[in-house]
Amino acid sequence: MRRVLSDLELLEAGNLDTTHLLATAPLLEQYKLVLGWSHAMGGIVTGHPLLPDGKEIVTSQLMYLDPGIGLARTLSRWYRVGTPRQRRGN
């Protein structure tokens, strides 16, 4: 939690290297918000250090999401967010 707080404080102060994060963080495509015991995201991951590419995952607790710049912070790591999952019927 200390890492998350530190990251978010750096982001708010404009001192977080978002360019580096957008170049190196795992990518989550076809993402959607998931509600369980907390908010999280579900989607298809690429570039995760522990999970195979193309695996559908549910992240740890979602702490920050800015789809405008394509960046999300979960309890465990940063993610780049790509295209959101389309709702059925749209």
C-alpha positions as a Markdown table, in Angstrom:
| # | Residue | x | y | z |
|---|---|---|---|---|
| 1 | Met | 0.0 | 0.0 | 0.0 |
| 2 | Arg | 2.9 | 2.3 | 0.7 |
| 3 | Arg | 4.1 | 1.8 | -3.0 |
| 4 | Val | 0.6 | 2.7 | -4.3 |
| 5 | Leu | 0.4 | 5.8 | -2.1 |
| 6 | Ser | 3.9 | 6.9 | -3.2 |
| 7 | Asp | 3.1 | 6.3 | -6.9 |
| 8 | Leu | -0.2 | 8.3 | -6.6 |
| 9 | Glu | 1.5 | 11.2 | -4.8 |
| 10 | Leu | 4.2 | 11.3 | -7.5 |
| 11 | Leu | 1.5 | 11.2 | -10.2 |
| 12 | Glu | -0.4 | 14.1 | -8.5 |
| 13 | Ala | 2.7 | 16.2 | -8.2 |
| 14 | Gly | 3.6 | 15.6 | -11.9 |
| 15 | Asn | 6.8 | 13.7 | -11.0 |
| 16 | Leu | 5.8 | 10.2 | -12.1 |
| 17 | Asp | 7.5 | 9.0 | -15.4 |
| 18 | Thr | 4.3 | 8.1 | -17.2 |
| 19 | Thr | 6.2 | 7.8 | -20.5 |
| 20 | His | 8.3 | 5.0 | -19.0 |
| 21 | Leu | 5.2 | 3.3 | -17.5 |
| 22 | Leu | 3.4 | 3.5 | -20.8 |
| 23 | Ala | 6.4 | 1.8 | -22.5 |
| 24 | Thr | 6.9 | -1.0 | -19.9 |
| 25 | Ala | 3.7 | -1.8 | -18.0 |
| 26 | Pro | 1.7 | -4.8 | -18.9 |
| 27 | Leu | -1.1 | -4.1 | -21.4 |
| 28 | Leu | -4.7 | -4.9 | -20.6 |
| 29 | Glu | -7.0 | -5.1 | -23.6 |
| 30 | Gln | -10.7 | -5.5 | -23.8 |
| 31 | Tyr | -10.8 | -4.4 | -20.2 |
| 32 | Lys | -13.9 | -3.8 | -18.1 |
| 33 | Leu | -14.5 | -2.8 | -14.5 |
| 34 | Val | -15.2 | -5.8 | -12.2 |
| 35 | Leu | -16.9 | -5.5 | -8.8 |
| 36 | Gly | -16.2 | -8.1 | -6.2 |
| 37 | Trp | -15.0 | -7.4 | -2.7 |
| 38 | Ser | -13.5 | -4.3 | -4.3 |
| 39 | His | -13.2 | -2.7 | -7.7 |
| 40 | Ala | -10.8 | -4.4 | -10.1 |
| 41 | Met | -10.4 | -4.8 | -13.9 |
| 42 | Gly | -10.8 | -7.8 | -16.1 |
| 43 | Gly | -9.3 | -8.1 | -19.5 |
| 44 | Ile | -6.7 | -9.8 | -21.7 |
| 45 | Val | -3.1 | -9.2 | -20.6 |
| 46 | Thr | 0.1 | -8.9 | -22.6 |
| 47 | Gly | 3.6 | -8.3 | -21.2 |
| 48 | His | 2.8 | -9.4 | -17.6 |
| 49 | Pro | 5.9 | -10.6 | -15.8 |
| 50 | Leu | 4.1 | -13.6 | -14.3 |
| 51 | Leu | 1.2 | -14.4 | -16.6 |
| 52 | Pro | 1.2 | -15.6 | -20.2 |
| 53 | Asp | 0.2 | -13.3 | -23.0 |
| 54 | Gly | -3.4 | -13.6 | -24.1 |
| 55 | Lys | -4.6 | -14.8 | -20.7 |
| 56 | Glu | -7.9 | -13.3 | -19.4 |
| 57 | Ile | -7.3 | -12.0 | -15.9 |
| 58 | Val | -8.9 | -10.1 | -13.1 |
| 59 | Thr | -6.4 | -7.6 | -11.5 |
| 60 | Ser | -5.9 | -6.8 | -7.9 |
| 61 | Gln | -7.8 | -3.9 | -6.4 |
| 62 | Leu | -8.1 | -0.9 | -8.7 |
| 63 | Met | -6.7 | 2.2 | -7.2 |
| 64 | Tyr | -6.5 | 4.6 | -10.2 |
| 65 | Leu | -7.7 | 4.6 | -13.8 |
| 66 | Asp | -7.2 | 7.3 | -16.5 |
| 67 | Pro | -8.4 | 5.8 | -19.8 |
| 68 | Gly | -7.5 | 9.2 | -21.4 |
| 69 | Ile | -3.8 | 8.5 | -21.1 |
| 70 | Gly | -4.3 | 4.7 | -21.0 |
| 71 | Leu | -3.0 | 4.1 | -17.5 |
| 72 | Ala | -4.3 | 2.2 | -14.4 |
| 73 | Arg | -2.8 | 1.4 | -11.0 |
| 74 | Thr | -3.9 | -1.6 | -9.1 |
| 75 | Leu | -2.7 | -2.7 | -5.7 |
| 76 | Ser | 0.1 | -4.8 | -7.3 |
| 77 | Arg | 1.2 | -2.9 | -10.4 |
| 78 | Trp | 0.7 | -0.4 | -13.1 |
| 79 | Tyr | -1.1 | -1.4 | -16.3 |
| 80 | Arg | -1.5 | 0.2 | -19.7 |
| 81 | Val | -5.1 | 0.0 | -20.7 |
| 82 | Gly | -6.0 | -0.4 | -24.3 |
| 83 | Thr | -9.5 | -0.8 | -25.8 |
| 84 | Pro | -12.3 | -1.3 | -23.3 |
| 85 | Arg | -14.6 | -4.2 | -23.7 |
| 86 | Gln | -17.7 | -3.3 | -25.7 |
| 87 | Arg | -21.0 | -3.8 | -23.9 |
| 88 | Arg | -23.3 | -6.3 | -25.5 |
| 89 | Gly | -26.0 | -4.7 | -27.5 |
| 90 | Asn | -23.8 | -1.7 | -28.4 |
